[in-house]
Amino acid sequence: MESRELKPRPAQKQMIAAVAKTLGAIRADEKGQRLGESHLVAVEAGTGTGKTIAYLLASLPIAKRHGLKLVVSTATVALQEQLIDKDLPEVSKACGFEFSLYPS
């Protein structure tokens, strides 16, 4: 992530913690059906605050650990391109995460 000179910020760390806490609280039965109530976290912050990197750093390790697919949805093509062309490759390189963008 040095390529964009990203530096961790307290608010970004709070976002990572909030997303990880929410995802970590989800429980499922032996068939994979969710148990309990719904889990929701909303993060609102201005452009350039590191939201994308924060939620990727929180969700990718959890999905990988549990052998789950992670679906990331965006509102714009520009953000989709940012995810595919910049954010995901940088997170993979910086953190050693291996994943497929398009599962077979």
N, CA, C and O atoms as a MOPAC input file, in Angstrom:
PM7 MOZYME 1SCF
protein

 N      0.82200 1    -1.18000 1     0.00000 1
 C      0.00000 1     0.00000 1     0.00000 1
 C      0.86700 1     1.24400 1     0.00000 1
 O      0.37200 1     2.37100 1     0.01000 1
 N      2.17600 1     1.01300 1    -0.01100 1
 C      3.08900 1     2.14000 1    -0.04500 1
 C      2.99200 1     2.90100 1    -1.36400 1
 O      3.36200 1     4.07300 1    -1.42500 1
 N      2.50200 1     2.25600 1    -2.41900 1
 C      2.44000 1     2.90700 1    -3.71800 1
 C      1.57400 1     4.15700 1    -3.69200 1
 O      1.81100 1     5.09400 1    -4.45400 1
 N      0.56800 1     4.17800 1    -2.81700 1
 C     -0.26900 1     5.37400 1    -2.68300 1
 C      0.02900 1     6.09600 1    -1.37200 1
 O     -0.68700 1     7.01600 1    -0.97600 1
 N      1.10400 1     5.65900 1    -0.70500 1
 C      1.52500 1     6.25600 1     0.54900 1
 C      0.38200 1     6.29800 1     1.56400 1
 O      0.18300 1     7.30300 1     2.24800 1
 N     -0.35300 1     5.21100 1     1.65200 1
 C     -1.44400 1     5.13400 1     2.61800 1
 C     -0.87800 1     4.92900 1     4.00900 1
 O      0.03700 1     4.13100 1     4.21700 1
 N     -1.42900 1     5.65100 1     4.93900 1
 C     -1.01500 1     5.51100 1     6.32700 1
 C     -2.25600 1     5.23900 1     7.15700 1
 O     -3.29800 1     5.85500 1     6.93600 1
 N     -2.15500 1     4.31300 1     8.12200 1
 C     -3.31800 1     4.02800 1     8.96100 1
 C     -3.71900 1     5.26400 1     9.76700 1
 O     -2.87700 1     6.01100 1    10.26800 1
 N     -5.00100 1     5.44500 1     9.87000 1
 C     -5.55100 1     6.55900 1    10.64800 1
 C     -6.48200 1     5.99300 1    11.70500 1
 O     -7.04800 1     4.91700 1    11.51100 1
 N     -6.65400 1     6.69400 1    12.82200 1
 C     -7.54100 1     6.19100 1    13.88300 1
 C     -8.94600 1     5.87200 1    13.38300 1
 O     -9.50500 1     4.83900 1    13.75100 1
 N     -9.52700 1     6.73400 1    12.55500 1
 C    -10.88500 1     6.48700 1    12.05700 1
 C    -10.92300 1     5.23700 1    11.18100 1
 O    -11.90400 1     4.49400 1    11.20100 1
 N     -9.87300 1     5.00700 1    10.42300 1
 C     -9.80500 1     3.81800 1     9.57500 1
 C     -9.72200 1     2.56100 1    10.44300 1
 O    -10.35100 1     1.54800 1    10.14000 1
 N     -8.94900 1     2.63400 1    11.51300 1
 C     -8.85300 1     1.50000 1    12.43200 1
 C    -10.20400 1     1.22800 1    13.09200 1
 O    -10.55500 1     0.07200 1    13.33200 1
 N    -10.95600 1     2.27500 1    13.38200 1
 C    -12.30100 1     2.10600 1    13.95200 1
 C    -13.22700 1     1.42900 1    12.95000 1
 O    -14.04300 1     0.58900 1    13.32900 1
 N    -13.10600 1     1.78900 1    11.66700 1
 C    -13.91800 1     1.14900 1    10.63700 1
 C    -13.58100 1    -0.33300 1    10.53500 1
 O    -14.47900 1    -1.17100 1    10.45600 1
 N    -12.29500 1    -0.65900 1    10.53600 1
 C    -11.87200 1    -2.06200 1    10.45900 1
 C    -12.45200 1    -2.83100 1    11.63100 1
 O    -12.98400 1    -3.92700 1    11.46000 1
 N    -12.34800 1    -2.25600 1    12.82300 1
 C    -12.85100 1    -2.93300 1    14.02500 1
 C    -14.36000 1    -3.12800 1    13.97000 1
 O    -14.85800 1    -4.18800 1    14.34900 1
 N    -15.09700 1    -2.11900 1    13.50100 1
 C    -16.56500 1    -2.21100 1    13.44600 1
 C    -17.01000 1    -3.29300 1    12.46600 1
 O    -17.91200 1    -4.07400 1    12.77000 1
 N    -16.38900 1    -3.34000 1    11.30900 1
 C    -16.74900 1    -4.34700 1    10.30300 1
 C    -16.36600 1    -5.74000 1    10.79700 1
 O    -17.15900 1    -6.67500 1    10.68400 1
 N    -15.16800 1    -5.88400 1    11.33900 1
 C    -14.71900 1    -7.19500 1    11.82600 1
 C    -15.59600 1    -7.68200 1    12.97700 1
 O    -15.94000 1    -8.86200 1    13.04300 1
 N    -15.95400 1    -6.78000 1    13.87600 1
 C    -16.81200 1    -7.15400 1    15.00700 1
 C    -18.17100 1    -7.64500 1    14.51200 1
 O    -18.69100 1    -8.64500 1    15.00700 1
 N    -18.73400 1    -6.95100 1    13.55200 1
 C    -20.03900 1    -7.33300 1    13.00700 1
 C    -19.96100 1    -8.67700 1    12.30200 1
 O    -20.79500 1    -9.55100 1    12.53700 1
 N    -18.96700 1    -8.84700 1    11.44100 1
 C    -18.82900 1   -10.11100 1    10.71800 1
 C    -18.49700 1   -11.26000 1    11.66600 1
 O    -18.97100 1   -12.38100 1    11.48000 1
 N    -17.69100 1   -10.98200 1    12.66900 1
 C    -17.31600 1   -12.01200 1    13.61700 1
 C    -18.46100 1   -12.48200 1    14.49900 1
 O    -18.40000 1   -13.57400 1    15.06500 1
 N    -19.50100 1   -11.67100 1    14.62200 1
 C    -20.65100 1   -12.02200 1    15.45600 1
 C    -21.65500 1   -12.91700 1    14.73200 1
 O    -22.57500 1   -13.44300 1    15.35800 1
 N    -21.49000 1   -13.09200 1    13.43700 1
 C    -22.42900 1   -13.91400 1    12.66800 1
 C    -22.16200 1   -15.38700 1    12.98200 1
 O    -21.02700 1   -15.85800 1    12.91900 1
 N    -23.22300 1   -16.09100 1    13.31700 1
 C    -23.12400 1   -17.52100 1    13.62300 1
 C    -24.01200 1   -18.29600 1    12.66000 1
 O    -25.03000 1   -17.79300 1    12.18400 1
 N    -23.60900 1   -19.51900 1    12.38700 1
 C    -24.37900 1   -20.36200 1    11.47200 1
 C    -24.46900 1   -21.76700 1    12.03800 1
 O    -23.63100 1   -22.19300 1    12.83200 1
 N    -25.50900 1   -22.48100 1    11.61100 1
 C    -25.66300 1   -23.87200 1    12.02800 1
 C    -24.81100 1   -24.76800 1    11.12300 1
 O    -24.07700 1   -24.27400 1    10.26700 1
 N    -24.91200 1   -26.07100 1    11.31500 1
 C    -24.08800 1   -27.01200 1    10.55400 1
 C    -24.39500 1   -27.01200 1     9.05700 1
 O    -23.58600 1   -27.48800 1     8.26000 1
 N    -25.54900 1   -26.48400 1     8.67300 1
 C    -25.91100 1   -26.39100 1     7.25700 1
 C    -25.53900 1   -25.04100 1     6.65100 1
 O    -25.77100 1   -24.79600 1     5.46700 1
 N    -24.96200 1   -24.17300 1     7.47100 1
 C    -24.56100 1   -22.86100 1     6.98400 1
 C    -25.64800 1   -21.80900 1     7.06400 1
 O    -25.46500 1   -20.69900 1     6.56500 1
 N    -26.76700 1   -22.12800 1     7.67400 1
 C    -27.84900 1   -21.16000 1     7.82400 1
 C    -27.53600 1   -20.22800 1     8.99100 1
 O    -27.13400 1   -20.67300 1    10.06600 1
 N    -27.72500 1   -18.93700 1     8.76600 1
 C    -27.44700 1   -17.97000 1     9.82500 1
 C    -28.36400 1   -18.16400 1    11.01800 1
 O    -29.54700 1   -18.47200 1    10.87600 1
 N    -27.79500 1   -17.97900 1    12.18200 1
 C    -28.53700 1   -18.08000 1    13.42200 1
 C    -28.68600 1   -16.68400 1    14.03500 1
 O    -27.83400 1   -15.81600 1    13.84500 1
 N    -29.76400 1   -16.48800 1    14.76000 1
 C    -29.94000 1   -15.21900 1    15.46700 1
 C    -30.41600 1   -14.10200 1    14.58000 1
 O    -30.93000 1   -14.31500 1    13.48200 1
 N    -30.23000 1   -12.91600 1    15.08600 1
 C    -30.73100 1   -11.73400 1    14.37900 1
 C    -29.77500 1   -11.28400 1    13.27800 1
 O    -28.64700 1   -11.76900 1    13.18200 1
 N    -30.23300 1   -10.36400 1    12.46000 1
 C    -29.41600 1    -9.83100 1    11.36900 1
 C    -28.26000 1    -9.01000 1    11.92800 1
 O    -28.33800 1    -8.46100 1    13.02700 1
 N    -27.21100 1    -8.94200 1    11.16000 1
 C    -26.03500 1    -8.17000 1    11.54600 1
 C    -25.81100 1    -7.08200 1    10.51000 1
 O    -25.78900 1    -7.34800 1     9.30800 1
 N    -25.64700 1    -5.87700 1    10.97900 1
 C    -25.53000 1    -4.73400 1    10.08400 1
 C    -24.53700 1    -3.73900 1    10.66400 1
 O    -24.53000 1    -3.47000 1    11.86500 1
 N    -23.71300 1    -3.20900 1     9.80000 1
 C    -22.83200 1    -2.11400 1    10.18800 1
 C    -22.86000 1    -1.10300 1     9.04900 1
 O    -22.80200 1    -1.47700 1     7.87800 1
 N    -22.94700 1     0.16200 1     9.39100 1
 C    -22.93800 1     1.23300 1     8.39400 1
 C    -21.74300 1     2.13500 1     8.67700 1
 O    -21.52000 1     2.55700 1     9.81200 1
 N    -20.98600 1     2.42100 1     7.63600 1
 C    -19.82100 1     3.28100 1     7.77100 1
 C    -20.00300 1     4.44100 1     6.80600 1
 O    -20.21000 1     4.25100 1     5.60700 1
 N    -19.92200 1     5.62500 1     7.34800 1
 C    -20.02800 1     6.82000 1     6.50800 1
 C    -18.81300 1     7.69000 1     6.75400 1
 O    -18.48700 1     8.01700 1     7.89500 1
 N    -18.14900 1     8.05800 1     5.67900 1
 C    -16.97500 1     8.91500 1     5.78600 1
 C    -16.74700 1     9.55800 1     4.42600 1
 O    -17.24100 1     9.07100 1     3.41000 1
 N    -16.01700 1    10.62200 1     4.41400 1
 C    -15.76200 1    11.36400 1     3.18600 1
 C    -14.86400 1    10.61800 1     2.21800 1
 O    -14.25900 1     9.60200 1     2.56000 1
 N    -14.78900 1    11.13800 1     1.01200 1
 C    -13.93500 1    10.56700 1    -0.02500 1
 C    -12.47700 1    10.61400 1     0.41900 1
 O    -12.01100 1    11.61400 1     0.96600 1
 N    -11.76900 1     9.51500 1     0.17400 1
 C    -10.34700 1     9.48100 1     0.46800 1
 C     -9.99700 1     9.15600 1     1.91200 1
 O     -8.85200 1     9.33900 1     2.32600 1
 N    -10.96200 1     8.67800 1     2.68000 1
 C    -10.68500 1     8.38400 1     4.08500 1
 C    -10.21700 1     6.95500 1     4.31800 1
 O     -9.81800 1     6.61100 1     5.43100 1
 N    -10.25900 1     6.13400 1     3.30400 1
 C     -9.77600 1     4.76500 1     3.43800 1
 C    -10.84200 1     3.74000 1     3.74500 1
 O    -10.54300 1     2.67400 1     4.28300 1
 N    -12.08600 1     4.04700 1     3.41000 1
 C    -13.18500 1     3.10400 1     3.68200 1
 C    -12.97100 1     1.77900 1     2.95900 1
 O    -13.13800 1     0.71500 1     3.55400 1
 N    -12.61000 1     1.83400 1     1.70900 1
 C    -12.46500 1     0.61500 1     0.92200 1
 C    -11.38500 1    -0.28100 1     1.51600 1
 O    -11.60600 1    -1.47600 1     1.70800 1
 N    -10.23700 1     0.28200 1     1.80300 1
 C     -9.15000 1    -0.49800 1     2.38900 1
 C     -9.58400 1    -1.02900 1     3.75500 1
 O     -9.27900 1    -2.17100 1     4.09800 1
 N    -10.28300 1    -0.22400 1     4.52300 1
 C    -10.72500 1    -0.64900 1     5.86000 1
 C    -11.65500 1    -1.85500 1     5.78000 1
 O    -11.45400 1    -2.83500 1     6.49700 1
 N    -12.66400 1    -1.79800 1     4.92100 1
 C    -13.57500 1    -2.94900 1     4.90800 1
 C    -12.94800 1    -4.17200 1     4.25500 1
 O    -13.31900 1    -5.29800 1     4.58600 1
 N    -12.01400 1    -3.98100 1     3.34300 1
 C    -11.31400 1    -5.13600 1     2.78000 1
 C    -10.42200 1    -5.80200 1     3.82800 1
 O    -10.38200 1    -7.02800 1     3.92800 1
 N     -9.71100 1    -4.99200 1     4.60500 1
 C     -8.83100 1    -5.54700 1     5.63000 1
 C     -9.61300 1    -6.25600 1     6.72700 1
 O     -9.09500 1    -7.17100 1     7.36700 1
 N    -10.84700 1    -5.84300 1     6.94700 1
 C    -11.67500 1    -6.50200 1     7.95400 1
 C    -12.33000 1    -7.76200 1     7.41000 1
 O    -12.39900 1    -8.77400 1     8.10800 1
 N    -12.80700 1    -7.71500 1     6.18300 1
 C    -13.63500 1    -8.81100 1     5.67800 1
 C    -12.86900 1    -9.92600 1     4.96200 1
 O    -13.26300 1   -11.08800 1     5.05800 1
 N    -11.81500 1    -9.61500 1     4.26700 1
 C    -11.08100 1   -10.65400 1     3.53400 1
 C    -10.52500 1   -11.76400 1     4.44000 1
 O    -10.70300 1   -12.94100 1     4.12600 1
 N     -9.86200 1   -11.42900 1     5.54500 1
 C     -9.34300 1   -12.51400 1     6.39500 1
 C    -10.44900 1   -13.39100 1     6.99000 1
 O    -10.27700 1   -14.60300 1     7.12600 1
 N    -11.56900 1   -12.78500 1     7.34000 1
 C    -12.68100 1   -13.55200 1     7.91300 1
 C    -13.26300 1   -14.49000 1     6.86400 1
 O    -13.49900 1   -15.66500 1     7.14200 1
 N    -13.49500 1   -13.97800 1     5.66700 1
 C    -14.03600 1   -14.82000 1     4.59600 1
 C    -13.07200 1   -15.95600 1     4.26900 1
 O    -13.48800 1   -17.10200 1     4.10400 1
 N    -11.79500 1   -15.63600 1     4.17600 1
 C    -10.80000 1   -16.65100 1     3.85200 1
 C    -10.72300 1   -17.70500 1     4.95000 1
 O    -10.64700 1   -18.89700 1     4.65400 1
 N    -10.74100 1   -17.29000 1     6.19100 1
 C    -10.64500 1   -18.23200 1     7.31400 1
 C    -11.80100 1   -19.22700 1     7.32400 1
 O    -11.62400 1   -20.40000 1     7.65300 1
 N    -12.97900 1   -18.74500 1     6.96100 1
 C    -14.16500 1   -19.59700 1     7.00000 1
 C    -14.48000 1   -20.23900 1     5.64900 1
 O    -15.48500 1   -20.93600 1     5.51000 1
 N    -13.61900 1   -20.00500 1     4.65100 1
 C    -13.82700 1   -20.59800 1     3.33500 1
 C    -15.06400 1   -20.06200 1     2.63300 1
 O    -15.74200 1   -20.78800 1     1.90600 1
 N    -15.35100 1   -18.78400 1     2.85700 1
 C    -16.55800 1   -18.17800 1     2.28500 1
 C    -16.21300 1   -17.25100 1     1.12900 1
 O    -15.09400 1   -16.74800 1     1.02500 1
 N    -17.18500 1   -17.04200 1     0.27400 1
 C    -17.04300 1   -16.05800 1    -0.79000 1
 C    -17.40800 1   -14.69200 1    -0.22400 1
 O    -18.30200 1   -14.57700 1     0.61500 1
 N    -16.71900 1   -13.67100 1    -0.68100 1
 C    -17.00100 1   -12.30000 1    -0.27900 1
 C    -17.49400 1   -11.54400 1    -1.50200 1
 O    -16.81500 1   -11.49500 1    -2.52700 1
 N    -18.65500 1   -10.96700 1    -1.39100 1
 C    -19.21800 1   -10.16700 1    -2.47100 1
 C    -19.08900 1    -8.70500 1    -2.08300 1
 O    -19.55200 1    -8.29300 1    -1.01900 1
 N    -18.45800 1    -7.92500 1    -2.94800 1
 C    -18.30700 1    -6.49200 1    -2.72200 1
 C    -19.10800 1    -5.77500 1    -3.78700 1
 O    -18.87300 1    -5.95800 1    -4.98200 1
 N    -20.04700 1    -4.96500 1    -3.35800 1
 C    -20.91100 1    -4.24300 1    -4.28200 1
 C    -20.60500 1    -2.75500 1    -4.20600 1
 O    -20.37600 1    -2.21100 1    -3.12600 1
 N    -20.60500 1    -2.10400 1    -5.36000 1
 C    -20.34700 1    -0.65900 1    -5.40100 1
 C    -21.47200 1     0.04000 1    -6.15700 1
 O    -22.24300 1    -0.58500 1    -6.88400 1
 N    -21.53900 1     1.34100 1    -5.96500 1
 C    -22.58500 1     2.13100 1    -6.60600 1
 C    -22.15500 1     2.66100 1    -7.96700 1
 O    -22.99500 1     3.05600 1    -8.77600 1
 N    -20.85700 1     2.67100 1    -8.22100 1
 C    -20.38800 1     3.26700 1    -9.47000 1
 C    -19.36100 1     2.37600 1   -10.15700 1
 O    -18.68600 1     1.57500 1    -9.51000 1
 N    -19.25300 1     2.52400 1   -11.46000 1
 C    -18.23600 1     1.80800 1   -12.22900 1
 C    -16.85200 1     2.28400 1   -11.80900 1
 O    -15.91500 1     1.48800 1   -11.75200 1
 N    -16.71500 1     3.56500 1   -11.51500 1
 C    -15.41800 1     4.09400 1   -11.10200 1
 C    -14.91500 1     3.40400 1    -9.83600 1
 O    -13.73100 1     3.08100 1    -9.73900 1
 N    -15.78800 1     3.17800 1    -8.87900 1
 C    -15.37600 1     2.49100 1    -7.65600 1
 C    -15.09500 1     1.01400 1    -7.93000 1
 O    -14.19500 1     0.43700 1    -7.32000 1
 N    -15.84500 1     0.40000 1    -8.83000 1
 C    -15.55600 1    -0.98300 1    -9.20700 1
 C    -14.15600 1    -1.07800 1    -9.79400 1
 O    -13.39300 1    -1.98400 1    -9.46000 1
 N    -13.82900 1    -0.14600 1   -10.66000 1
 C    -12.49700 1    -0.14400 1   -11.27900 1
 C    -11.41400 1     0.09800 1   -10.23700 1
 O    -10.34800 1    -0.51400 1   -10.29800 1
 N    -11.67700 1     0.98200 1    -9.28200 1
 C    -10.72200 1     1.23900 1    -8.21000 1
 C    -10.47400 1    -0.03600 1    -7.40700 1
 O     -9.33200 1    -0.36100 1    -7.08300 1
 N    -11.54900 1    -0.75500 1    -7.09000 1
 C    -11.41700 1    -2.00600 1    -6.33700 1
 C    -10.58200 1    -3.03100 1    -7.09600 1
 O     -9.64200 1    -3.60700 1    -6.54700 1
 N    -10.92700 1    -3.25300 1    -8.35200 1
 C    -10.28200 1    -4.30000 1    -9.14400 1
 C     -8.85800 1    -3.92500 1    -9.54600 1
 O     -7.95300 1    -4.75800 1    -9.49100 1
 N     -8.66300 1    -2.68100 1    -9.94600 1
 C     -7.37000 1    -2.27400 1   -10.48800 1
 C     -6.36900 1    -1.80000 1    -9.43700 1
 O     -5.16000 1    -1.89900 1    -9.64900 1
 N     -6.85700 1    -1.28800 1    -8.30400 1
 C     -5.93600 1    -0.70500 1    -7.32100 1
 C     -6.04400 1    -1.36500 1    -5.95300 1
 O     -5.08000 1    -1.95600 1    -5.46800 1
 N     -7.21700 1    -1.26500 1    -5.32900 1
 C     -7.35100 1    -1.64700 1    -3.92700 1
 C     -7.09500 1    -3.13100 1    -3.68100 1
 O     -6.28300 1    -3.47500 1    -2.82200 1
 N     -7.75700 1    -4.00500 1    -4.40300 1
 C     -7.57600 1    -5.44100 1    -4.18200 1
 C     -6.13900 1    -5.89700 1    -4.46100 1
 O     -5.58300 1    -6.64400 1    -3.65500 1
 N     -5.52200 1    -5.48000 1    -5.56400 1
 C     -4.12000 1    -5.88000 1    -5.76700 1
 C     -3.18000 1    -5.32900 1    -4.68800 1
 O     -2.24300 1    -6.01600 1    -4.28200 1
 N     -3.41800 1    -4.10500 1    -4.22400 1
 C     -2.55200 1    -3.53200 1    -3.19600 1
 C     -2.72300 1    -4.23800 1    -1.85600 1
 O     -1.74400 1    -4.48200 1    -1.15100 1
 N     -3.97000 1    -4.56800 1    -1.50300 1
 C     -4.20900 1    -5.29700 1    -0.25800 1
 C     -3.56500 1    -6.68200 1    -0.34900 1
 O     -2.93800 1    -7.14200 1     0.60600 1
 N     -3.71700 1    -7.33300 1    -1.47600 1
 C     -3.12800 1    -8.65600 1    -1.66600 1
 C     -1.61200 1    -8.60900 1    -1.52300 1
 O     -1.02000 1    -9.44200 1    -0.83700 1
 N     -0.99400 1    -7.64000 1    -2.16600 1
 C      0.46100 1    -7.52300 1    -2.13100 1
 C      0.96000 1    -7.14200 1    -0.73900 1
 O      1.91400 1    -7.73600 1    -0.23700 1
 N      0.33000 1    -6.17300 1    -0.12600 1
 C      0.80000 1    -5.67200 1     1.16800 1
 C      0.56800 1    -6.65100 1     2.30700 1
 O      1.36400 1    -6.71500 1     3.24400 1
 N     -0.50700 1    -7.40700 1     2.23400 1
 C     -0.87500 1    -8.28500 1     3.35100 1
 C     -0.66000 1    -9.75500 1     3.06900 1
 O     -0.82000 1   -10.58500 1     3.96500 1
 N     -0.30200 1   -10.09500 1     1.84700 1
 C     -0.06700 1   -11.49700 1     1.51700 1
 C     -1.33500 1   -12.29400 1     1.32200 1
 O     -1.28800 1   -13.52400 1     1.33300 1
 N     -2.47100 1   -11.63700 1     1.14300 1
 C     -3.72300 1   -12.34100 1     0.88900 1
 C     -3.73000 1   -12.86200 1    -0.53500 1
 O     -3.38800 1   -12.14100 1    -1.47200 1
 N     -4.11400 1   -14.10000 1    -0.69100 1
 C     -4.30800 1   -14.66300 1    -2.02600 1
 C     -5.78300 1   -14.92100 1    -2.20200 1
 O     -6.41300 1   -15.56100 1    -1.36000 1
 N     -6.33600 1   -14.42800 1    -3.28700 1
 C     -7.75800 1   -14.62900 1    -3.55200 1
 C     -8.00300 1   -14.46000 1    -5.03700 1
 O     -7.17800 1   -13.90400 1    -5.76300 1
 N     -9.14100 1   -14.94600 1    -5.47000 1
 C     -9.54200 1   -14.84600 1    -6.86100 1
 C    -10.63100 1   -13.78500 1    -6.98300 1
 O    -11.57300 1   -13.75800 1    -6.19100 1
 N    -10.49700 1   -12.92900 1    -7.96000 1
 C    -11.53400 1   -11.91500 1    -8.17600 1
 C    -12.78900 1   -12.52100 1    -8.76700 1
 O    -13.90000 1   -12.06500 1    -8.49500 1
 N    -12.60900 1   -13.54700 1    -9.57300 1
 C    -13.73700 1   -14.16500 1   -10.25400 1
 C    -13.66300 1   -15.66400 1   -10.03800 1
 O    -12.95900 1   -16.35600 1   -10.77400 1
 N    -14.37400 1   -16.18300 1    -9.04200 1
 C    -14.28100 1   -17.61500 1    -8.76500 1
 C    -14.74000 1   -18.46100 1    -9.95000 1
 O    -15.63300 1   -18.08500 1   -10.70900 1
 N    -14.09800 1   -19.60900 1   -10.07700 1
 C    -14.45900 1   -20.50300 1   -11.18400 1
 C    -15.64000 1   -21.34600 1   -10.83400 1
 O    -16.08300 1   -22.15700 1   -11.64700 1

